[in-house]
Amino acid sequence: MNAAALIFLCVIVFGVGVTHCAGQMKGTERCICTGKPLKRMNLRRMQTIEVFAVSPWCSQIEIIATEKKTTQKRCLDSLGKQGRSFLYNNRQKKQIKYPKRKRGKKQRRQ
């Protein structure tokens, strides 16, 4: 075999091996939230709320709420009623654009 055919064969074998390994790793995700998430949580007990978008490591949106007293982190269900409303409100806040005020002298009304 000549060198070009040998290199081509090695590239093909390596490509098949990589695609086979990638197919097996689909089930092994590294999500922060493991187990069953909470459907809802009392808003007065929440100190901070963090939202993690879909990433190559985790295929779901994760909402993590930190409690005030115990500083324990709890996962909220993003498909539950409270999670969906929080995501909807969070998107609406990002879309709001406030107009810039013009600074300068005030104009008198005549």
Jmol script that loads the backbone (N, CA, C; Angstrom):
load data "model"
ATOM      1  N   MET A   1       0.834  -1.185   0.000  1.00  0.00           N
ATOM      2  CA  MET A   1       0.000   0.000   0.000  1.00  0.00           C
ATOM      3  C   MET A   1       0.879   1.248   0.000  1.00  0.00           C
ATOM      4  N   ASN A   2       0.417   2.230  -0.687  1.00  0.00           N
ATOM      5  CA  ASN A   2       1.192   3.462  -0.663  1.00  0.00           C
ATOM      6  C   ASN A   2       0.816   4.295   0.569  1.00  0.00           C
ATOM      7  N   ALA A   3       1.561   5.342   0.851  1.00  0.00           N
ATOM      8  CA  ALA A   3       1.408   6.137   2.078  1.00  0.00           C
ATOM      9  C   ALA A   3       0.058   6.863   2.120  1.00  0.00           C
ATOM     10  N   ALA A   4      -0.402   7.363   0.980  1.00  0.00           N
ATOM     11  CA  ALA A   4      -1.677   8.104   0.953  1.00  0.00           C
ATOM     12  C   ALA A   4      -2.849   7.191   1.307  1.00  0.00           C
ATOM     13  N   ALA A   5      -2.854   5.981   0.792  1.00  0.00           N
ATOM     14  CA  ALA A   5      -3.938   5.044   1.090  1.00  0.00           C
ATOM     15  C   ALA A   5      -3.907   4.625   2.550  1.00  0.00           C
ATOM     16  N   LEU A   6      -2.718   4.469   3.111  1.00  0.00           N
ATOM     17  CA  LEU A   6      -2.591   4.095   4.520  1.00  0.00           C
ATOM     18  C   LEU A   6      -3.093   5.205   5.449  1.00  0.00           C
ATOM     19  N   ILE A   7      -2.758   6.444   5.117  1.00  0.00           N
ATOM     20  CA  ILE A   7      -3.231   7.588   5.917  1.00  0.00           C
ATOM     21  C   ILE A   7      -4.743   7.706   5.806  1.00  0.00           C
ATOM     22  N   PHE A   8      -5.287   7.544   4.595  1.00  0.00           N
ATOM     23  CA  PHE A   8      -6.732   7.607   4.390  1.00  0.00           C
ATOM     24  C   PHE A   8      -7.447   6.529   5.200  1.00  0.00           C
ATOM     25  N   LEU A   9      -6.913   5.335   5.226  1.00  0.00           N
ATOM     26  CA  LEU A   9      -7.498   4.245   5.990  1.00  0.00           C
ATOM     27  C   LEU A   9      -7.472   4.543   7.491  1.00  0.00           C
ATOM     28  N   CYS A  10      -6.370   5.109   7.974  1.00  0.00           N
ATOM     29  CA  CYS A  10      -6.275   5.462   9.405  1.00  0.00           C
ATOM     30  C   CYS A  10      -7.288   6.532   9.782  1.00  0.00           C
ATOM     31  N   VAL A  11      -7.480   7.528   8.915  1.00  0.00           N
ATOM     32  CA  VAL A  11      -8.456   8.592   9.173  1.00  0.00           C
ATOM     33  C   VAL A  11      -9.867   8.024   9.226  1.00  0.00           C
ATOM     34  N   ILE A  12     -10.196   7.115   8.330  1.00  0.00           N
ATOM     35  CA  ILE A  12     -11.529   6.499   8.316  1.00  0.00           C
ATOM     36  C   ILE A  12     -11.762   5.695   9.594  1.00  0.00           C
ATOM     37  N   VAL A  13     -10.787   4.894   9.999  1.00  0.00           N
ATOM     38  CA  VAL A  13     -10.931   4.078  11.212  1.00  0.00           C
ATOM     39  C   VAL A  13     -11.064   4.978  12.434  1.00  0.00           C
ATOM     40  N   PHE A  14     -10.274   6.040  12.509  1.00  0.00           N
ATOM     41  CA  PHE A  14     -10.358   6.974  13.628  1.00  0.00           C
ATOM     42  C   PHE A  14     -11.711   7.675  13.661  1.00  0.00           C
ATOM     43  N   GLY A  15     -12.223   8.093  12.501  1.00  0.00           N
ATOM     44  CA  GLY A  15     -13.525   8.763  12.424  1.00  0.00           C
ATOM     45  C   GLY A  15     -14.664   7.873  12.881  1.00  0.00           C
ATOM     46  N   VAL A  16     -14.637   6.609  12.471  1.00  0.00           N
ATOM     47  CA  VAL A  16     -15.672   5.660  12.893  1.00  0.00           C
ATOM     48  C   VAL A  16     -15.601   5.441  14.403  1.00  0.00           C
ATOM     49  N   GLY A  17     -14.397   5.345  14.936  1.00  0.00           N
ATOM     50  CA  GLY A  17     -14.235   5.163  16.380  1.00  0.00           C
ATOM     51  C   GLY A  17     -14.757   6.346  17.180  1.00  0.00           C
ATOM     52  N   VAL A  18     -14.502   7.564  16.704  1.00  0.00           N
ATOM     53  CA  VAL A  18     -14.973   8.767  17.406  1.00  0.00           C
ATOM     54  C   VAL A  18     -16.493   8.850  17.369  1.00  0.00           C
ATOM     55  N   THR A  19     -17.103   8.592  16.233  1.00  0.00           N
ATOM     56  CA  THR A  19     -18.562   8.663  16.154  1.00  0.00           C
ATOM     57  C   THR A  19     -19.220   7.577  16.991  1.00  0.00           C
ATOM     58  N   HIS A  20     -18.591   6.428  17.098  1.00  0.00           N
ATOM     59  CA  HIS A  20     -19.139   5.354  17.922  1.00  0.00           C
ATOM     60  C   HIS A  20     -19.074   5.734  19.400  1.00  0.00           C
ATOM     61  N   CYS A  21     -17.982   6.326  19.833  1.00  0.00           N
ATOM     62  CA  CYS A  21     -17.837   6.747  21.234  1.00  0.00           C
ATOM     63  C   CYS A  21     -18.799   7.878  21.567  1.00  0.00           C
ATOM     64  N   ALA A  22     -19.006   8.803  20.637  1.00  0.00           N
ATOM     65  CA  ALA A  22     -19.914   9.920  20.878  1.00  0.00           C
ATOM     66  C   ALA A  22     -21.347   9.420  21.049  1.00  0.00           C
ATOM     67  N   GLY A  23     -21.728   8.386  20.335  1.00  0.00           N
ATOM     68  CA  GLY A  23     -23.066   7.824  20.471  1.00  0.00           C
ATOM     69  C   GLY A  23     -23.286   7.183  21.824  1.00  0.00           C
ATOM     70  N   GLN A  24     -22.238   6.598  22.399  1.00  0.00           N
ATOM     71  CA  GLN A  24     -22.359   5.970  23.712  1.00  0.00           C
ATOM     72  C   GLN A  24     -22.397   6.993  24.835  1.00  0.00           C
ATOM     73  N   MET A  25     -21.769   8.137  24.654  1.00  0.00           N
ATOM     74  CA  MET A  25     -21.681   9.133  25.717  1.00  0.00           C
ATOM     75  C   MET A  25     -22.933   9.977  25.840  1.00  0.00           C
ATOM     76  N   LYS A  26     -23.906   9.810  24.953  1.00  0.00           N
ATOM     77  CA  LYS A  26     -25.130  10.595  25.021  1.00  0.00           C
ATOM     78  C   LYS A  26     -25.864  10.407  26.341  1.00  0.00           C
ATOM     79  N   GLY A  27     -25.871   9.220  26.870  1.00  0.00           N
ATOM     80  CA  GLY A  27     -26.587   8.934  28.103  1.00  0.00           C
ATOM     81  C   GLY A  27     -25.872   9.405  29.351  1.00  0.00           C
ATOM     82  N   THR A  28     -24.591   9.716  29.250  1.00  0.00           N
ATOM     83  CA  THR A  28     -23.834  10.152  30.420  1.00  0.00           C
ATOM     84  C   THR A  28     -23.685  11.659  30.386  1.00  0.00           C
ATOM     85  N   GLU A  29     -24.636  12.360  30.970  1.00  0.00           N
ATOM     86  CA  GLU A  29     -24.604  13.809  31.010  1.00  0.00           C
ATOM     87  C   GLU A  29     -24.119  14.269  32.374  1.00  0.00           C
ATOM     88  N   ARG A  30     -23.569  15.453  32.411  1.00  0.00           N
ATOM     89  CA  ARG A  30     -23.081  16.025  33.663  1.00  0.00           C
ATOM     90  C   ARG A  30     -23.953  17.218  34.040  1.00  0.00           C
ATOM     91  N   CYS A  31     -25.178  16.958  34.386  1.00  0.00           N
ATOM     92  CA  CYS A  31     -26.090  18.005  34.818  1.00  0.00           C
ATOM     93  C   CYS A  31     -25.864  18.301  36.298  1.00  0.00           C
ATOM     94  N   ILE A  32     -26.143  19.532  36.683  1.00  0.00           N
ATOM     95  CA  ILE A  32     -26.010  19.918  38.081  1.00  0.00           C
ATOM     96  C   ILE A  32     -27.127  19.285  38.897  1.00  0.00           C
ATOM     97  N   CYS A  33     -28.321  19.314  38.352  1.00  0.00           N
ATOM     98  CA  CYS A  33     -29.479  18.758  39.041  1.00  0.00           C
ATOM     99  C   CYS A  33     -29.552  17.255  38.781  1.00  0.00           C
ATOM    100  N   THR A  34     -29.428  16.486  39.852  1.00  0.00           N
ATOM    101  CA  THR A  34     -29.590  15.040  39.749  1.00  0.00           C
ATOM    102  C   THR A  34     -30.774  14.648  40.622  1.00  0.00           C
ATOM    103  N   GLY A  35     -31.457  13.636  40.246  1.00  0.00           N
ATOM    104  CA  GLY A  35     -32.627  13.216  41.010  1.00  0.00           C
ATOM    105  C   GLY A  35     -33.868  13.958  40.567  1.00  0.00           C
ATOM    106  N   LYS A  36     -34.871  13.931  41.424  1.00  0.00           N
ATOM    107  CA  LYS A  36     -36.156  14.531  41.100  1.00  0.00           C
ATOM    108  C   LYS A  36     -36.185  15.995  41.552  1.00  0.00           C
ATOM    109  N   PRO A  37     -36.410  16.955  40.633  1.00  0.00           N
ATOM    110  CA  PRO A  37     -36.463  18.366  41.027  1.00  0.00           C
ATOM    111  C   PRO A  37     -37.791  18.711  41.691  1.00  0.00           C
ATOM    112  N   LEU A  38     -37.793  19.815  42.438  1.00  0.00           N
ATOM    113  CA  LEU A  38     -39.005  20.282  43.099  1.00  0.00           C
ATOM    114  C   LEU A  38     -39.953  20.906  42.084  1.00  0.00           C
ATOM    115  N   LYS A  39     -41.245  20.662  42.257  1.00  0.00           N
ATOM    116  CA  LYS A  39     -42.239  21.269  41.371  1.00  0.00           C
ATOM    117  C   LYS A  39     -42.404  22.750  41.683  1.00  0.00           C
ATOM    118  N   ARG A  40     -42.377  23.094  42.974  1.00  0.00           N
ATOM    119  CA  ARG A  40     -42.493  24.491  43.370  1.00  0.00           C
ATOM    120  C   ARG A  40     -41.826  24.693  44.721  1.00  0.00           C
ATOM    121  N   MET A  41     -41.540  25.955  45.024  1.00  0.00           N
ATOM    122  CA  MET A  41     -40.860  26.302  46.263  1.00  0.00           C
ATOM    123  C   MET A  41     -41.375  27.664  46.707  1.00  0.00           C
ATOM    124  N   ASN A  42     -41.459  27.868  48.007  1.00  0.00           N
ATOM    125  CA  ASN A  42     -41.939  29.130  48.541  1.00  0.00           C
ATOM    126  C   ASN A  42     -40.959  30.245  48.172  1.00  0.00           C
ATOM    127  N   LEU A  43     -41.473  31.305  47.557  1.00  0.00           N
ATOM    128  CA  LEU A  43     -40.614  32.395  47.101  1.00  0.00           C
ATOM    129  C   LEU A  43     -39.943  33.130  48.256  1.00  0.00           C
ATOM    130  N   ARG A  44     -40.556  33.145  49.405  1.00  0.00           N
ATOM    131  CA  ARG A  44     -39.968  33.842  50.561  1.00  0.00           C
ATOM    132  C   ARG A  44     -38.734  33.123  51.084  1.00  0.00           C
ATOM    133  N   ARG A  45     -38.619  31.841  50.801  1.00  0.00           N
ATOM    134  CA  ARG A  45     -37.471  31.064  51.271  1.00  0.00           C
ATOM    135  C   ARG A  45     -36.284  31.147  50.318  1.00  0.00           C
ATOM    136  N   MET A  46     -36.497  31.697  49.120  1.00  0.00           N
ATOM    137  CA  MET A  46     -35.433  31.750  48.114  1.00  0.00           C
ATOM    138  C   MET A  46     -34.557  32.979  48.312  1.00  0.00           C
ATOM    139  N   GLN A  47     -33.251  32.757  48.252  1.00  0.00           N
ATOM    140  CA  GLN A  47     -32.310  33.865  48.326  1.00  0.00           C
ATOM    141  C   GLN A  47     -31.862  34.267  46.916  1.00  0.00           C
ATOM    142  N   THR A  48     -31.372  33.324  46.159  1.00  0.00           N
ATOM    143  CA  THR A  48     -30.972  33.583  44.777  1.00  0.00           C
ATOM    144  C   THR A  48     -31.519  32.480  43.877  1.00  0.00           C
ATOM    145  N   ILE A  49     -31.675  32.840  42.612  1.00  0.00           N
ATOM    146  CA  ILE A  49     -32.128  31.883  41.610  1.00  0.00           C
ATOM    147  C   ILE A  49     -31.168  31.966  40.435  1.00  0.00           C
ATOM    148  N   GLU A  50     -30.626  30.822  40.032  1.00  0.00           N
ATOM    149  CA  GLU A  50     -29.702  30.760  38.906  1.00  0.00           C
ATOM    150  C   GLU A  50     -30.315  29.905  37.814  1.00  0.00           C
ATOM    151  N   VAL A  51     -30.157  30.337  36.590  1.00  0.00           N
ATOM    152  CA  VAL A  51     -30.662  29.590  35.441  1.00  0.00           C
ATOM    153  C   VAL A  51     -29.477  29.188  34.574  1.00  0.00           C
ATOM    154  N   PHE A  52     -29.384  27.909  34.290  1.00  0.00           N
ATOM    155  CA  PHE A  52     -28.345  27.390  33.411  1.00  0.00           C
ATOM    156  C   PHE A  52     -29.010  26.887  32.144  1.00  0.00           C
ATOM    157  N   ALA A  53     -28.596  27.432  31.023  1.00  0.00           N
ATOM    158  CA  ALA A  53     -29.182  27.075  29.738  1.00  0.00           C
ATOM    159  C   ALA A  53     -28.684  25.702  29.283  1.00  0.00           C
ATOM    160  N   VAL A  54     -29.244  25.234  28.196  1.00  0.00           N
ATOM    161  CA  VAL A  54     -28.833  23.963  27.607  1.00  0.00           C
ATOM    162  C   VAL A  54     -27.379  24.093  27.151  1.00  0.00           C
ATOM    163  N   SER A  55     -26.583  23.083  27.436  1.00  0.00           N
ATOM    164  CA  SER A  55     -25.162  23.097  27.082  1.00  0.00           C
ATOM    165  C   SER A  55     -24.773  21.735  26.508  1.00  0.00           C
ATOM    166  N   PRO A  56     -23.564  21.615  26.007  1.00  0.00           N
ATOM    167  CA  PRO A  56     -23.139  20.298  25.513  1.00  0.00           C
ATOM    168  C   PRO A  56     -23.076  19.242  26.615  1.00  0.00           C
ATOM    169  N   TRP A  57     -22.970  19.683  27.863  1.00  0.00           N
ATOM    170  CA  TRP A  57     -22.870  18.735  28.976  1.00  0.00           C
ATOM    171  C   TRP A  57     -24.224  18.326  29.520  1.00  0.00           C
ATOM    172  N   CYS A  58     -25.220  19.168  29.334  1.00  0.00           N
ATOM    173  CA  CYS A  58     -26.552  18.864  29.859  1.00  0.00           C
ATOM    174  C   CYS A  58     -27.591  19.323  28.842  1.00  0.00           C
ATOM    175  N   SER A  59     -28.551  18.461  28.539  1.00  0.00           N
ATOM    176  CA  SER A  59     -29.518  18.760  27.485  1.00  0.00           C
ATOM    177  C   SER A  59     -30.822  19.360  28.011  1.00  0.00           C
ATOM    178  N   GLN A  60     -30.817  19.888  29.228  1.00  0.00           N
ATOM    179  CA  GLN A  60     -32.034  20.485  29.766  1.00  0.00           C
ATOM    180  C   GLN A  60     -31.713  21.798  30.472  1.00  0.00           C
ATOM    181  N   ILE A  61     -32.713  22.654  30.577  1.00  0.00           N
ATOM    182  CA  ILE A  61     -32.558  23.914  31.293  1.00  0.00           C
ATOM    183  C   ILE A  61     -32.638  23.608  32.780  1.00  0.00           C
ATOM    184  N   GLU A  62     -31.698  24.169  33.558  1.00  0.00           N
ATOM    185  CA  GLU A  62     -31.664  23.921  34.995  1.00  0.00           C
ATOM    186  C   GLU A  62     -31.903  25.219  35.753  1.00  0.00           C
ATOM    187  N   ILE A  63     -32.802  25.158  36.727  1.00  0.00           N
ATOM    188  CA  ILE A  63     -33.090  26.294  37.596  1.00  0.00           C
ATOM    189  C   ILE A  63     -32.693  25.882  39.007  1.00  0.00           C
ATOM    190  N   ILE A  64     -31.742  26.621  39.596  1.00  0.00           N
ATOM    191  CA  ILE A  64     -31.249  26.291  40.927  1.00  0.00           C
ATOM    192  C   ILE A  64     -31.556  27.448  41.859  1.00  0.00           C
ATOM    193  N   ALA A  65     -32.291  27.154  42.931  1.00  0.00           N
ATOM    194  CA  ALA A  65     -32.658  28.156  43.926  1.00  0.00           C
ATOM    195  C   ALA A  65     -31.891  27.891  45.216  1.00  0.00           C
ATOM    196  N   THR A  66     -31.343  28.945  45.815  1.00  0.00           N
ATOM    197  CA  THR A  66     -30.623  28.835  47.073  1.00  0.00           C
ATOM    198  C   THR A  66     -31.533  29.323  48.192  1.00  0.00           C
ATOM    199  N   GLU A  67     -31.666  28.531  49.244  1.00  0.00           N
ATOM    200  CA  GLU A  67     -32.509  28.914  50.377  1.00  0.00           C
ATOM    201  C   GLU A  67     -31.810  29.949  51.241  1.00  0.00           C
ATOM    202  N   LYS A  68     -32.603  30.791  51.915  1.00  0.00           N
ATOM    203  CA  LYS A  68     -32.039  31.856  52.744  1.00  0.00           C
ATOM    204  C   LYS A  68     -31.373  31.328  54.006  1.00  0.00           C
ATOM    205  N   LYS A  69     -32.081  30.549  54.780  1.00  0.00           N
ATOM    206  CA  LYS A  69     -31.576  30.142  56.093  1.00  0.00           C
ATOM    207  C   LYS A  69     -30.488  29.088  56.015  1.00  0.00           C
ATOM    208  N   THR A  70     -30.694  28.073  55.209  1.00  0.00           N
ATOM    209  CA  THR A  70     -29.749  26.953  55.202  1.00  0.00           C
ATOM    210  C   THR A  70     -28.706  27.071  54.096  1.00  0.00           C
ATOM    211  N   THR A  71     -28.839  28.020  53.189  1.00  0.00           N
ATOM    212  CA  THR A  71     -27.992  28.180  51.999  1.00  0.00           C
ATOM    213  C   THR A  71     -27.843  26.872  51.220  1.00  0.00           C
ATOM    214  N   GLN A  72     -28.877  26.069  51.277  1.00  0.00           N
ATOM    215  CA  GLN A  72     -28.896  24.806  50.538  1.00  0.00           C
ATOM    216  C   GLN A  72     -29.436  25.077  49.133  1.00  0.00           C
ATOM    217  N   LYS A  73     -28.834  24.452  48.146  1.00  0.00           N
ATOM    218  CA  LYS A  73     -29.263  24.654  46.767  1.00  0.00           C
ATOM    219  C   LYS A  73     -30.260  23.568  46.380  1.00  0.00           C
ATOM    220  N   ARG A  74     -31.380  24.001  45.818  1.00  0.00           N
ATOM    221  CA  ARG A  74     -32.441  23.086  45.391  1.00  0.00           C
ATOM    222  C   ARG A  74     -32.722  23.312  43.918  1.00  0.00           C
ATOM    223  N   CYS A  75     -33.051  22.253  43.230  1.00  0.00           N
ATOM    224  CA  CYS A  75     -33.374  22.334  41.806  1.00  0.00           C
ATOM    225  C   CYS A  75     -34.878  22.439  41.616  1.00  0.00           C
ATOM    226  N   LEU A  76     -35.283  23.392  40.791  1.00  0.00           N
ATOM    227  CA  LEU A  76     -36.687  23.532  40.426  1.00  0.00           C
ATOM    228  C   LEU A  76     -36.916  22.885  39.069  1.00  0.00           C
ATOM    229  N   ASP A  77     -38.090  22.323  38.905  1.00  0.00           N
ATOM    230  CA  ASP A  77     -38.445  21.687  37.646  1.00  0.00           C
ATOM    231  C   ASP A  77     -38.737  22.770  36.610  1.00  0.00           C
ATOM    232  N   SER A  78     -37.981  22.780  35.512  1.00  0.00           N
ATOM    233  CA  SER A  78     -38.183  23.796  34.482  1.00  0.00           C
ATOM    234  C   SER A  78     -39.466  23.556  33.687  1.00  0.00           C
ATOM    235  N   LEU A  79     -40.043  22.357  33.792  1.00  0.00           N
ATOM    236  CA  LEU A  79     -41.297  22.057  33.102  1.00  0.00           C
ATOM    237  C   LEU A  79     -42.507  22.242  34.008  1.00  0.00           C
ATOM    238  N   GLY A  80     -42.281  22.494  35.296  1.00  0.00           N
ATOM    239  CA  GLY A  80     -43.374  22.730  36.228  1.00  0.00           C
ATOM    240  C   GLY A  80     -43.941  24.135  36.059  1.00  0.00           C
ATOM    241  N   LYS A  81     -45.047  24.400  36.721  1.00  0.00           N
ATOM    242  CA  LYS A  81     -45.732  25.679  36.566  1.00  0.00           C
ATOM    243  C   LYS A  81     -44.860  26.841  37.049  1.00  0.00           C
ATOM    244  N   GLN A  82     -44.224  26.694  38.212  1.00  0.00           N
ATOM    245  CA  GLN A  82     -43.405  27.761  38.753  1.00  0.00           C
ATOM    246  C   GLN A  82     -42.142  27.966  37.904  1.00  0.00           C
ATOM    247  N   GLY A  83     -41.538  26.908  37.453  1.00  0.00           N
ATOM    248  CA  GLY A  83     -40.350  27.009  36.617  1.00  0.00           C
ATOM    249  C   GLY A  83     -40.633  27.671  35.283  1.00  0.00           C
ATOM    250  N   ARG A  84     -41.744  27.294  34.653  1.00  0.00           N
ATOM    251  CA  ARG A  84     -42.107  27.900  33.375  1.00  0.00           C
ATOM    252  C   ARG A  84     -42.412  29.381  33.523  1.00  0.00           C
ATOM    253  N   SER A  85     -43.135  29.751  34.597  1.00  0.00           N
ATOM    254  CA  SER A  85     -43.450  31.171  34.787  1.00  0.00           C
ATOM    255  C   SER A  85     -42.187  31.975  35.080  1.00  0.00           C
ATOM    256  N   PHE A  86     -41.254  31.389  35.827  1.00  0.00           N
ATOM    257  CA  PHE A  86     -40.006  32.091  36.091  1.00  0.00           C
ATOM    258  C   PHE A  86     -39.204  32.287  34.804  1.00  0.00           C
ATOM    259  N   LEU A  87     -39.113  31.264  33.974  1.00  0.00           N
ATOM    260  CA  LEU A  87     -38.391  31.388  32.707  1.00  0.00           C
ATOM    261  C   LEU A  87     -39.049  32.407  31.783  1.00  0.00           C
ATOM    262  N   TYR A  88     -40.380  32.428  31.765  1.00  0.00           N
ATOM    263  CA  TYR A  88     -41.094  33.386  30.927  1.00  0.00           C
ATOM    264  C   TYR A  88     -40.822  34.804  31.398  1.00  0.00           C
ATOM    265  N   ASN A  89     -40.907  35.032  32.713  1.00  0.00           N
ATOM    266  CA  ASN A  89     -40.661  36.372  33.251  1.00  0.00           C
ATOM    267  C   ASN A  89     -39.210  36.782  33.051  1.00  0.00           C
ATOM    268  N   ASN A  90     -38.293  35.849  33.168  1.00  0.00           N
ATOM    269  CA  ASN A  90     -36.871  36.142  32.983  1.00  0.00           C
ATOM    270  C   ASN A  90     -36.599  36.561  31.541  1.00  0.00           C
ATOM    271  N   ARG A  91     -37.256  35.915  30.582  1.00  0.00           N
ATOM    272  CA  ARG A  91     -37.085  36.292  29.173  1.00  0.00           C
ATOM    273  C   ARG A  91     -37.665  37.669  28.912  1.00  0.00           C
ATOM    274  N   GLN A  92     -38.797  37.980  29.522  1.00  0.00           N
ATOM    275  CA  GLN A  92     -39.430  39.277  29.314  1.00  0.00           C
ATOM    276  C   GLN A  92     -38.548  40.402  29.851  1.00  0.00           C
ATOM    277  N   LYS A  93     -37.883  40.177  30.986  1.00  0.00           N
ATOM    278  CA  LYS A  93     -37.025  41.210  31.564  1.00  0.00           C
ATOM    279  C   LYS A  93     -35.835  41.501  30.657  1.00  0.00           C
ATOM    280  N   LYS A  94     -35.297  40.477  30.001  1.00  0.00           N
ATOM    281  CA  LYS A  94     -34.149  40.687  29.130  1.00  0.00           C
ATOM    282  C   LYS A  94     -34.536  41.448  27.870  1.00  0.00           C
ATOM    283  N   GLN A  95     -35.797  41.358  27.450  1.00  0.00           N
ATOM    284  CA  GLN A  95     -36.217  42.002  26.211  1.00  0.00           C
ATOM    285  C   GLN A  95     -36.598  43.463  26.410  1.00  0.00           C
ATOM    286  N   ILE A  96     -36.827  43.887  27.652  1.00  0.00           N
ATOM    287  CA  ILE A  96     -37.238  45.262  27.902  1.00  0.00           C
ATOM    288  C   ILE A  96     -36.045  46.174  27.666  1.00  0.00           C
ATOM    289  N   LYS A  97     -36.238  47.190  26.836  1.00  0.00           N
ATOM    290  CA  LYS A  97     -35.209  48.185  26.603  1.00  0.00           C
ATOM    291  C   LYS A  97     -35.777  49.538  26.984  1.00  0.00           C
ATOM    292  N   TYR A  98     -35.122  50.179  27.903  1.00  0.00           N
ATOM    293  CA  TYR A  98     -35.569  51.479  28.353  1.00  0.00           C
ATOM    294  C   TYR A  98     -34.967  52.555  27.454  1.00  0.00           C
ATOM    295  N   PRO A  99     -35.767  53.546  27.051  1.00  0.00           N
ATOM    296  CA  PRO A  99     -35.219  54.601  26.189  1.00  0.00           C
ATOM    297  C   PRO A  99     -34.235  55.466  26.969  1.00  0.00           C
ATOM    298  N   LYS A 100     -33.211  55.940  26.261  1.00  0.00           N
ATOM    299  CA  LYS A 100     -32.226  56.794  26.907  1.00  0.00           C
ATOM    300  C   LYS A 100     -32.786  58.203  27.021  1.00  0.00           C
ATOM    301  N   ARG A 101     -32.535  58.806  28.156  1.00  0.00           N
ATOM    302  CA  ARG A 101     -32.979  60.176  28.359  1.00  0.00           C
ATOM    303  C   ARG A 101     -31.949  61.119  27.765  1.00  0.00           C
ATOM    304  N   LYS A 102     -32.450  62.167  27.177  1.00  0.00           N
ATOM    305  CA  LYS A 102     -31.550  63.174  26.649  1.00  0.00           C
ATOM    306  C   LYS A 102     -31.196  64.132  27.778  1.00  0.00           C
ATOM    307  N   ARG A 103     -29.942  64.317  27.970  1.00  0.00           N
ATOM    308  CA  ARG A 103     -29.482  65.222  29.016  1.00  0.00           C
ATOM    309  C   ARG A 103     -29.228  66.591  28.386  1.00  0.00           C
ATOM    310  N   GLY A 104     -29.595  67.587  29.077  1.00  0.00           N
ATOM    311  CA  GLY A 104     -29.381  68.944  28.575  1.00  0.00           C
ATOM    312  C   GLY A 104     -30.361  69.896  29.219  1.00  0.00           C
ATOM    313  N   LYS A 105     -30.463  71.044  28.639  1.00  0.00           N
ATOM    314  CA  LYS A 105     -31.349  72.060  29.187  1.00  0.00           C
ATOM    315  C   LYS A 105     -32.804  71.692  28.913  1.00  0.00           C
ATOM    316  N   LYS A 106     -33.643  72.040  29.873  1.00  0.00           N
ATOM    317  CA  LYS A 106     -35.064  71.800  29.690  1.00  0.00           C
ATOM    318  C   LYS A 106     -35.628  72.862  28.771  1.00  0.00           C
ATOM    319  N   GLN A 107     -36.541  72.480  27.923  1.00  0.00           N
ATOM    320  CA  GLN A 107     -37.162  73.442  27.013  1.00  0.00           C
ATOM    321  C   GLN A 107     -38.400  73.993  27.684  1.00  0.00           C
ATOM    322  N   ARG A 108     -38.579  75.284  27.525  1.00  0.00           N
ATOM    323  CA  ARG A 108     -39.761  75.945  28.098  1.00  0.00           C
ATOM    324  C   ARG A 108     -40.960  75.779  27.181  1.00  0.00           C
ATOM    325  N   ARG A 109     -42.089  75.623  27.825  1.00  0.00           N
ATOM    326  CA  ARG A 109     -43.343  75.577  27.063  1.00  0.00           C
ATOM    327  C   ARG A 109     -43.828  76.988  26.842  1.00  0.00           C
ATOM    328  N   GLN A 110     -44.312  77.283  25.674  1.00  0.00           N
ATOM    329  CA  GLN A 110     -44.809  78.627  25.380  1.00  0.00           C
ATOM    330  C   GLN A 110     -46.276  78.635  25.188  1.00  0.00           C
TER     331      GLN A 110
END
end "model"
wireframe off; spacefill off
backbone 0.3
color backbone group
